[in-house]
Amino acid sequence: MIKVSVMYPNSKDVMFDTEYYKNSHLPMVVKAVGDALKGLELDLGIASRVPGELAPYVAIAHLKFDDIASFQTAFGPHAETFAADIKNYSNVKGELQISELISF
């Protein structure tokens, strides 16, 4: 199992429409990638380790897939559509990381 994390860096100038992201963008992604998606979580940054400092990321979406190939097959054909939608919810692009999930 892999996790694809899309992390949106935070700063005082970041605009991020959480409601649009939750109610429009993520449902669009879920519908487009279909059954290849095995789970989805959304983290909304509220603080950092230093009191009063912004969280490093305004939001992080975690999408779970069986493997890299299933992610690429499901996500790839829609990547341009997903990227074109960013302007509707943020002025920053997400950083993408693919991780192997290891349970303890």
N, CA, C and O atoms as a MOPAC input file, in Angstrom:
PM7 MOZYME 1SCF
protein

 N      0.85900 1    -1.17300 1     0.00000 1
 C      0.00000 1     0.00000 1     0.00000 1
 C      0.90000 1     1.22900 1     0.00000 1
 O      1.93200 1     1.27500 1     0.66900 1
 N      0.46800 1     2.23300 1    -0.78200 1
 C      1.20300 1     3.49900 1    -0.81300 1
 C      0.26000 1     4.63400 1    -0.40400 1
 O     -0.96300 1     4.51000 1    -0.45100 1
 N      0.87600 1     5.72800 1    -0.00700 1
 C      0.12200 1     6.93800 1     0.31400 1
 C      0.68500 1     8.06700 1    -0.53100 1
 O      1.89100 1     8.31400 1    -0.53400 1
 N     -0.19200 1     8.74500 1    -1.24000 1
 C      0.17600 1     9.91300 1    -2.01800 1
 C     -0.26500 1    11.12600 1    -1.20900 1
 O     -1.45900 1    11.34000 1    -0.99700 1
 N      0.69900 1    11.91300 1    -0.76200 1
 C      0.39700 1    13.09400 1     0.03900 1
 C      0.58200 1    14.33700 1    -0.82800 1
 O      1.62900 1    14.53700 1    -1.44400 1
 N     -0.45900 1    15.16300 1    -0.85800 1
 C     -0.40000 1    16.43500 1    -1.55900 1
 C     -0.40500 1    17.51400 1    -0.47600 1
 O     -1.40800 1    17.72900 1     0.20500 1
 N      0.74200 1    18.18700 1    -0.33300 1
 C      0.95400 1    19.09900 1     0.78500 1
 C      1.00700 1    20.53700 1     0.27600 1
 O      1.81100 1    20.86100 1    -0.59900 1
 N      0.16100 1    21.38800 1     0.81900 1
 C      0.07600 1    22.78200 1     0.40700 1
 C      0.82300 1    23.65500 1     1.42200 1
 O      0.34400 1    23.84700 1     2.54000 1
 N      1.99400 1    24.18600 1     1.04300 1
 C      2.79800 1    25.00000 1     1.95900 1
 C      2.02000 1    26.22100 1     2.44800 1
 O      1.23900 1    26.82000 1     1.70900 1
 N      2.25300 1    26.56800 1     3.69600 1
 C      1.55400 1    27.66300 1     4.33300 1
 C      2.46300 1    28.88600 1     4.46400 1
 O      3.67700 1    28.75100 1     4.62200 1
 N      1.87900 1    30.05300 1     4.39900 1
 C      2.56100 1    31.31400 1     4.69000 1
 C      1.48000 1    32.35900 1     4.90200 1
 O      0.29900 1    32.09600 1     4.67400 1
 N      1.88500 1    33.54200 1     5.33700 1
 C      0.89000 1    34.59700 1     5.61300 1
 C      0.13000 1    35.01600 1     4.35900 1
 O     -0.96700 1    35.56300 1     4.46800 1
 N      0.68600 1    34.77100 1     3.16700 1
 C      0.05300 1    35.18100 1     1.91800 1
 C     -0.74700 1    34.07200 1     1.22100 1
 O     -1.28500 1    34.28100 1     0.13300 1
 N     -0.82200 1    32.91100 1     1.84200 1
 C     -1.52100 1    31.77800 1     1.21800 1
 C     -3.03200 1    31.95500 1     1.33000 1
 O     -3.56600 1    32.28400 1     2.38900 1
 N     -3.69400 1    31.72700 1     0.21200 1
 C     -5.14300 1    31.66400 1     0.16200 1
 C     -5.49500 1    30.18900 1    -0.06100 1
 O     -4.98100 1    29.55000 1    -0.97900 1
 N     -6.37300 1    29.66300 1     0.78600 1
 C     -6.79900 1    28.27500 1     0.62400 1
 C     -8.25600 1    28.18500 1     1.04700 1
 O     -8.59000 1    28.41700 1     2.20800 1
 N     -9.12200 1    27.84700 1     0.09600 1
 C    -10.55500 1    27.72500 1     0.35100 1
 C    -10.85400 1    26.28200 1     0.75400 1
 O    -11.06900 1    25.40900 1    -0.08700 1
 N    -10.86000 1    26.06500 1     2.06100 1
 C    -11.04600 1    24.71900 1     2.59800 1
 C    -12.38000 1    24.11300 1     2.17900 1
 O    -12.44900 1    22.93200 1     1.84000 1
 N    -13.43200 1    24.91200 1     2.20100 1
 C    -14.76200 1    24.39100 1     1.85300 1
 C    -14.80600 1    23.92100 1     0.39900 1
 O    -15.34500 1    22.85300 1     0.10900 1
 N    -14.24500 1    24.70900 1    -0.51100 1
 C    -14.19700 1    24.28900 1    -1.91200 1
 C    -13.37600 1    23.01400 1    -2.05400 1
 O    -13.77800 1    22.08600 1    -2.75600 1
 N    -12.23200 1    22.96800 1    -1.39100 1
 C    -11.35300 1    21.80400 1    -1.48900 1
 C    -12.06900 1    20.54500 1    -0.99600 1
 O    -12.01100 1    19.50100 1    -1.64500 1
 N    -12.74500 1    20.64600 1     0.15200 1
 C    -13.45600 1    19.49800 1     0.73700 1
 C    -14.68200 1    19.09200 1    -0.07300 1
 O    -14.94200 1    17.90600 1    -0.27400 1
 N    -15.43200 1    20.09300 1    -0.53500 1
 C    -16.73900 1    19.81300 1    -1.12400 1
 C    -16.76400 1    19.73000 1    -2.64100 1
 O    -17.73800 1    19.23800 1    -3.21000 1
 N    -15.70600 1    20.20300 1    -3.31500 1
 C    -15.67400 1    20.15800 1    -4.77700 1
 C    -14.44300 1    19.44700 1    -5.32300 1
 O    -14.56200 1    18.50200 1    -6.10200 1
 N    -13.26300 1    19.90100 1    -4.91600 1
 C    -12.04400 1    19.33900 1    -5.50200 1
 C    -11.85200 1    17.86600 1    -5.12100 1
 O    -11.70700 1    17.01400 1    -5.99800 1
 N    -11.85000 1    17.56500 1    -3.83400 1
 C    -11.61300 1    16.17000 1    -3.43500 1
 C    -12.69300 1    15.21800 1    -3.96600 1
 O    -12.34700 1    14.12900 1    -4.42300 1
 N    -13.98500 1    15.57700 1    -3.92700 1
 C    -14.97300 1    14.68400 1    -4.54600 1
 C    -14.73000 1    14.46600 1    -6.04300 1
 O    -14.98100 1    13.37600 1    -6.55600 1
 N    -14.24400 1    15.49600 1    -6.74600 1
 C    -13.91000 1    15.33700 1    -8.16600 1
 C    -12.78900 1    14.30200 1    -8.32100 1
 O    -12.85100 1    13.44300 1    -9.20000 1
 N    -11.77500 1    14.38700 1    -7.47200 1
 C    -10.65900 1    13.43600 1    -7.52600 1
 C    -11.16500 1    12.02200 1    -7.23200 1
 O    -10.84100 1    11.08400 1    -7.96000 1
 N    -11.94600 1    11.87100 1    -6.18200 1
 C    -12.47700 1    10.55900 1    -5.79900 1
 C    -13.25300 1     9.93500 1    -6.95400 1
 O    -13.06600 1     8.76100 1    -7.27300 1
 N    -14.12000 1    10.72200 1    -7.57500 1
 C    -14.92400 1    10.20400 1    -8.70100 1
 C    -14.03400 1     9.81100 1    -9.87500 1
 O    -14.24700 1     8.77200 1   -10.49800 1
 N    -13.04400 1    10.63600 1   -10.17400 1
 C    -12.19600 1    10.38800 1   -11.34300 1
 C    -11.31000 1     9.15800 1   -11.17700 1
 O    -11.16100 1     8.38300 1   -12.12200 1
 N    -10.72400 1     8.96000 1   -10.01000 1
 C     -9.79500 1     7.83100 1    -9.84300 1
 C    -10.51700 1     6.53000 1    -9.51800 1
 O     -9.93600 1     5.45300 1    -9.64800 1
 N    -11.76700 1     6.61500 1    -9.10000 1
 C    -12.59300 1     5.42400 1    -8.91000 1
 C    -12.08500 1     4.46400 1    -7.85400 1
 O    -11.53900 1     4.86500 1    -6.82600 1
 N    -12.28000 1     3.17900 1    -8.13700 1
 C    -11.97900 1     2.12500 1    -7.17400 1
 C    -10.49300 1     1.95600 1    -6.87800 1
 O    -10.13000 1     1.24400 1    -5.94100 1
 N     -9.64000 1     2.59000 1    -7.65000 1
 C     -8.20200 1     2.50500 1    -7.36300 1
 C     -7.87700 1     3.18000 1    -6.04100 1
 O     -6.90600 1     2.81700 1    -5.37800 1
 N     -8.68300 1     4.15900 1    -5.65600 1
 C     -8.48000 1     4.87100 1    -4.40000 1
 C     -8.96600 1     4.00100 1    -3.24600 1
 O    -10.12400 1     3.58600 1    -3.22100 1
 N     -8.08400 1     3.72900 1    -2.29600 1
 C     -8.39900 1     2.84500 1    -1.17200 1
 C     -8.68000 1     3.60100 1     0.11800 1
 O     -9.13300 1     3.00700 1     1.09600 1
 N     -8.42000 1     4.89200 1     0.13100 1
 C     -8.69000 1     5.70100 1     1.31400 1
 C     -8.25600 1     7.13300 1     1.07200 1
 O     -7.39700 1     7.40400 1     0.23400 1
 N     -8.86500 1     8.05100 1     1.82300 1
 C     -8.55700 1     9.47300 1     1.68000 1
 C     -8.69700 1    10.12500 1     3.04300 1
 O     -9.68600 1     9.92500 1     3.74800 1
 N     -7.68800 1    10.90900 1     3.39900 1
 C     -7.73000 1    11.68800 1     4.63100 1
 C     -7.29600 1    13.10600 1     4.30400 1
 O     -6.50100 1    13.32600 1     3.39000 1
 N     -7.82200 1    14.06400 1     5.05200 1
 C     -7.44100 1    15.45900 1     4.87200 1
 C     -6.98200 1    16.01200 1     6.21000 1
 O     -7.72400 1    15.97500 1     7.19100 1
 N     -5.75600 1    16.52500 1     6.24800 1
 C     -5.22700 1    17.21700 1     7.42600 1
 C     -5.28300 1    18.71000 1     7.15100 1
 O     -4.82800 1    19.17000 1     6.10300 1
 N     -5.84200 1    19.47200 1     8.09200 1
 C     -5.85300 1    20.92700 1     7.98200 1
 C     -4.92200 1    21.47700 1     9.06500 1
 O     -5.13800 1    21.25700 1    10.25700 1
 N     -3.88500 1    22.19500 1     8.62800 1
 C     -2.89200 1    22.70800 1     9.56100 1
 C     -3.46400 1    23.76400 1    10.48300 1
 O     -4.12700 1    24.70000 1    10.03500 1
 N     -3.20300 1    23.61000 1    11.78800 1
 C     -3.71000 1    24.58400 1    12.76100 1
 C     -2.59600 1    25.22900 1    13.59000 1
 O     -2.81600 1    26.27800 1    14.19600 1
 N     -1.41800 1    24.62800 1    13.62900 1
 C     -0.32400 1    25.19900 1    14.42700 1
 C      0.97700 1    24.50600 1    14.07400 1
 O      0.99000 1    23.48000 1    13.39400 1
 N      2.06700 1    25.08200 1    14.54600 1
 C      3.37500 1    24.44100 1    14.42900 1
 C      3.87600 1    24.15600 1    15.84000 1
 O      3.14800 1    24.36300 1    16.81100 1
 N      5.08400 1    23.69200 1    15.95500 1
 C      5.61400 1    23.40100 1    17.28700 1
 C      5.95600 1    24.66400 1    18.07200 1
 O      6.11100 1    24.62300 1    19.29200 1
 N      6.07200 1    25.78800 1    17.36100 1
 C      6.36600 1    27.06500 1    18.01000 1
 C      5.04700 1    27.82300 1    18.19500 1
 O      4.36800 1    28.11700 1    17.21100 1
 N      4.67500 1    28.14100 1    19.43100 1
 C      3.41800 1    28.86800 1    19.66000 1
 C      3.35400 1    30.15700 1    18.84300 1
 O      4.31000 1    30.93100 1    18.78700 1
 N      2.20300 1    30.36000 1    18.21500 1
 C      1.98900 1    31.56600 1    17.42600 1
 C      2.47000 1    31.48900 1    15.99100 1
 O      2.15300 1    32.36800 1    15.18900 1
 N      3.22000 1    30.46700 1    15.65300 1
 C      3.71300 1    30.28400 1    14.28400 1
 C      2.68600 1    29.51800 1    13.46600 1
 O      1.97900 1    28.65700 1    13.98900 1
 N      2.60900 1    29.83800 1    12.17400 1
 C      1.70700 1    29.11200 1    11.28100 1
 C      2.13300 1    27.65700 1    11.14800 1
 O      3.31300 1    27.32900 1    11.27800 1
 N      1.16600 1    26.79300 1    10.88800 1
 C      1.48100 1    25.40200 1    10.56000 1
 C      2.28800 1    25.39100 1     9.26200 1
 O      2.05700 1    26.23800 1     8.39900 1
 N      3.22400 1    24.45900 1     9.10000 1
 C      4.03100 1    24.41500 1     7.87800 1
 C      3.20200 1    24.21900 1     6.60600 1
 O      3.56900 1    24.69600 1     5.53200 1
 N      2.07900 1    23.50800 1     6.74600 1
 C      1.20300 1    23.25100 1     5.60000 1
 C     -0.21400 1    23.66300 1     5.96400 1
 O     -0.69700 1    23.36100 1     7.05500 1
 N     -0.87300 1    24.35100 1     5.05200 1
 C     -2.25600 1    24.76200 1     5.28100 1
 C     -3.18200 1    23.55100 1     5.17900 1
 O     -4.19800 1    23.47700 1     5.87000 1
 N     -2.82300 1    22.60800 1     4.31500 1
 C     -3.61000 1    21.38300 1     4.14800 1
 C     -2.72300 1    20.29400 1     3.55200 1
 O     -1.79000 1    20.56100 1     2.79500 1
 N     -3.05100 1    19.05100 1     3.92400 1
 C     -2.38300 1    17.88900 1     3.33600 1
 C     -3.45900 1    16.84600 1     3.06000 1
 O     -4.16600 1    16.41600 1     3.97200 1
 N     -3.57700 1    16.44500 1     1.80500 1
 C     -4.48500 1    15.36400 1     1.43600 1
 C     -3.66100 1    14.08900 1     1.29100 1
 O     -2.61200 1    14.08600 1     0.64700 1
 N     -4.14400 1    13.01400 1     1.89500 1
 C     -3.47300 1    11.71600 1     1.82900 1
 C     -4.39000 1    10.74600 1     1.08700 1
 O     -5.49100 1    10.44000 1     1.54500 1
 N     -3.92300 1    10.27100 1    -0.05500 1
 C     -4.69600 1     9.32800 1    -0.86400 1
 C     -3.97200 1     7.99100 1    -0.85300 1
 O     -2.76400 1     7.93700 1    -1.08400 1
 N     -4.69300 1     6.92000 1    -0.58800 1
 C     -4.08200 1     5.59600 1    -0.50900 1
 C     -4.43400 1     4.76300 1    -1.74400 1
 O     -5.57300 1     4.73800 1    -2.20900 1
 N     -3.41200 1     4.08900 1    -2.24600 1
 C     -3.54900 1     3.20900 1    -3.41000 1
 C     -2.79300 1     1.91300 1    -3.12000 1
 O     -1.94000 1     1.86800 1    -2.23400 1
 N     -3.11300 1     0.86600 1    -3.87200 1
 C     -2.41400 1    -0.40600 1    -3.68900 1
 C     -0.92700 1    -0.29100 1    -4.00300 1
 O     -0.09000 1    -0.84700 1    -3.29100 1
 N     -0.60100 1     0.43600 1    -5.07800 1
 C      0.79500 1     0.55500 1    -5.49900 1
 C      0.94500 1     1.76000 1    -6.43400 1
 O     -0.03800 1     2.40200 1    -6.80500 1
 N      2.17700 1     2.04600 1    -6.80000 1
 C      2.44500 1     3.20900 1    -7.65800 1
 C      1.76600 1     3.05400 1    -9.02300 1
 O      1.22700 1     4.01700 1    -9.56800 1
 N      1.79600 1     1.85400 1    -9.55800 1
 C      1.19100 1     1.63700 1   -10.87900 1
 C     -0.30300 1     1.93800 1   -10.86400 1
 O     -0.81300 1     2.55700 1   -11.79800 1
 N     -1.01300 1     1.51200 1    -9.82300 1
 C     -2.45600 1     1.78100 1    -9.77800 1
 C     -2.72300 1     3.27400 1    -9.59600 1
 O     -3.69100 1     3.80000 1   -10.14600 1
 N     -1.87400 1     3.96300 1    -8.82700 1
 C     -1.99500 1     5.42300 1    -8.70000 1
 C     -1.79800 1     6.09300 1   -10.05700 1
 O     -2.61300 1     6.91900 1   -10.46800 1
 N     -0.72000 1     5.73900 1   -10.75100 1
 C     -0.40800 1     6.37800 1   -12.02600 1
 C     -1.48900 1     6.12300 1   -13.06500 1
 O     -1.84600 1     7.02000 1   -13.82900 1
 N     -2.00900 1     4.90500 1   -13.09600 1
 C     -3.05300 1     4.55300 1   -14.06100 1
 C     -4.33900 1     5.32500 1   -13.79100 1
 O     -4.99900 1     5.78900 1   -14.72200 1
 N     -4.69300 1     5.46000 1   -12.51300 1
 C     -5.94900 1     6.12100 1   -12.16100 1
 C     -5.83500 1     7.64800 1   -12.18300 1
 O     -6.77100 1     8.33200 1   -12.59900 1
 N     -4.70700 1     8.17800 1   -11.74400 1
 C     -4.53100 1     9.60900 1   -11.55000 1
 C     -4.03600 1    10.30800 1   -12.82000 1
 O     -4.48600 1    11.40400 1   -13.15300 1
 N     -3.11900 1     9.66700 1   -13.51100 1
 C     -2.45300 1    10.26200 1   -14.66900 1
 C     -3.37100 1    10.87600 1   -15.70800 1
 O     -3.14300 1    12.01800 1   -16.10800 1
 N     -4.39700 1    10.17400 1   -16.16500 1
 C     -5.26600 1    10.72600 1   -17.20400 1
 C     -6.02300 1    11.99200 1   -16.77200 1
 O     -6.53500 1    12.73100 1   -17.61300 1
 N     -6.08900 1    12.23300 1   -15.45700 1
 C     -6.85400 1    13.37000 1   -14.93900 1
 C     -5.95900 1    14.46200 1   -14.34600 1
 O     -6.46500 1    15.46900 1   -13.85000 1
 N     -4.66200 1    14.27700 1   -14.39100 1
 C     -3.73300 1    15.20500 1   -13.73200 1
 C     -3.91800 1    16.64700 1   -14.19900 1
 O     -3.89300 1    17.56400 1   -13.37900 1
 N     -4.10200 1    16.86000 1   -15.49100 1
 C     -4.28100 1    18.22500 1   -15.99800 1
 C     -5.56800 1    18.85500 1   -15.48400 1
 O     -5.59000 1    20.04400 1   -15.16800 1
 N     -6.63000 1    18.08000 1   -15.39800 1
 C     -7.90200 1    18.57900 1   -14.87300 1
 C     -7.75200 1    18.96500 1   -13.41400 1
 O     -8.21800 1    20.02300 1   -12.99200 1
 N     -7.09400 1    18.09800 1   -12.63900 1
 C     -6.88100 1    18.39300 1   -11.22100 1
 C     -6.04700 1    19.65800 1   -11.05900 1
 O     -6.36400 1    20.50800 1   -10.22800 1
 N     -4.98900 1    19.78600 1   -11.84300 1
 C     -4.11000 1    20.95900 1   -11.75200 1
 C     -4.84600 1    22.23600 1   -12.15700 1
 O     -4.63300 1    23.29200 1   -11.56200 1
 N     -5.70100 1    22.14100 1   -13.15600 1
 C     -6.43900 1    23.31800 1   -13.61000 1
 C     -7.42400 1    23.81800 1   -12.55800 1
 O     -7.81700 1    24.98400 1   -12.58800 1
 N     -7.82000 1    22.96600 1   -11.64500 1
 C     -8.78800 1    23.33500 1   -10.61600 1
 C     -8.13700 1    24.07100 1    -9.44300 1
 O     -8.84200 1    24.67100 1    -8.63300 1
 N     -6.82300 1    24.03700 1    -9.33800 1
 C     -6.13300 1    24.66600 1    -8.20400 1
 C     -6.53400 1    26.13200 1    -8.05700 1
 O     -6.72500 1    26.61000 1    -6.93800 1
 N     -6.66000 1    26.83800 1    -9.15200 1
 C     -7.00100 1    28.26800 1    -9.10300 1
 C     -8.32500 1    28.52400 1    -8.38000 1
 O     -8.56800 1    29.64200 1    -7.92400 1
 N     -9.17400 1    27.51600 1    -8.27000 1
 C    -10.46400 1    27.67900 1    -7.60700 1
 C    -10.38600 1    27.59100 1    -6.08500 1
 O    -11.34000 1    27.95400 1    -5.39700 1
 N     -9.26200 1    27.11600 1    -5.55200 1
 C     -9.17400 1    26.99300 1    -4.09900 1
 C     -7.86800 1    27.48400 1    -3.48500 1
 O     -7.80000 1    27.63500 1    -2.26500 1
 N     -6.83200 1    27.73800 1    -4.27700 1
 C     -5.58200 1    28.16800 1    -3.65800 1
 C     -4.69300 1    28.94700 1    -4.61700 1
 O     -4.82900 1    28.85900 1    -5.83700 1
 N     -3.78600 1    29.70500 1    -4.03300 1
 C     -2.78500 1    30.42100 1    -4.81800 1
 C     -1.41000 1    29.76400 1    -4.69800 1
 O     -0.40500 1    30.34300 1    -5.11100 1
 N     -1.36500 1    28.56200 1    -4.13700 1
 C     -0.11900 1    27.78400 1    -4.06600 1
 C     -0.37000 1    26.38800 1    -4.63100 1
 O     -1.47200 1    25.85000 1    -4.52400 1
 N      0.66000 1    25.81600 1    -5.22900 1
 C      0.57400 1    24.44500 1    -5.73700 1
 C      0.99600 1    23.47200 1    -4.64200 1
 O      1.87500 1    23.76900 1    -3.83300 1
 N      0.36700 1    22.32900 1    -4.63000 1
 C      0.71700 1    21.31200 1    -3.66400 1
 C      2.00300 1    20.58400 1    -4.04800 1
 O      2.29900 1    20.38200 1    -5.22600 1
 N      2.75000 1    20.20100 1    -3.03200 1
 C      3.92900 1    19.34700 1    -3.22100 1
 C      3.45700 1    17.90900 1    -3.07300 1
 O      2.73800 1    17.58900 1    -2.12600 1
 N      3.84700 1    17.05000 1    -3.98600 1
 C      3.38700 1    15.66500 1    -3.97300 1
 C      4.51100 1    14.73900 1    -3.52800 1
 O      5.63700 1    14.82600 1    -4.01700 1
 N      4.18300 1    13.85000 1    -2.59200 1
 C      5.12700 1    12.82200 1    -2.15700 1
 C      4.40300 1    11.48500 1    -2.14100 1
 O      3.26500 1    11.38300 1    -1.68400 1
 N      5.08700 1    10.45800 1    -2.65200 1
 C      4.57300 1     9.10000 1    -2.59900 1
 C      5.37300 1     8.34100 1    -1.55600 1
 O      6.60200 1     8.30800 1    -1.60200 1
 N      4.65900 1     7.72900 1    -0.60900 1
 C      5.30100 1     7.02600 1     0.49000 1
 C      4.81000 1     5.58300 1     0.55600 1
 O      3.66700 1     5.28400 1     0.21200 1
 N      5.67700 1     4.71600 1     0.99500 1
 C      5.28600 1     3.34000 1     1.30500 1
 C      4.70400 1     3.33100 1     2.70400 1
 O      5.28900 1     3.91000 1     3.62000 1
 N      3.56500 1     2.68500 1     2.88600 1
 C      2.94900 1     2.59700 1     4.20700 1
 C      3.44100 1     1.34800 1     4.92400 1
 O      3.38900 1     0.24300 1     4.38600 1
 N      3.91100 1     1.54200 1     6.12900 1
 C      4.38200 1     0.43300 1     6.95600 1
 C      3.63800 1     0.50200 1     8.27500 1
 O      3.71100 1     1.50800 1     8.98100 1
 N      2.92600 1    -0.55400 1     8.61100 1
 C      2.15300 1    -0.58500 1     9.86000 1
 C      2.95400 1    -1.28500 1    10.94800 1
 O      3.71000 1    -2.22100 1    10.68500 1
 N      2.77400 1    -0.81900 1    12.15200 1
 C      3.44000 1    -1.43000 1    13.31600 1
 C      2.40500 1    -1.98200 1    14.25400 1
 O      2.75000 1    -2.53800 1    15.29600 1

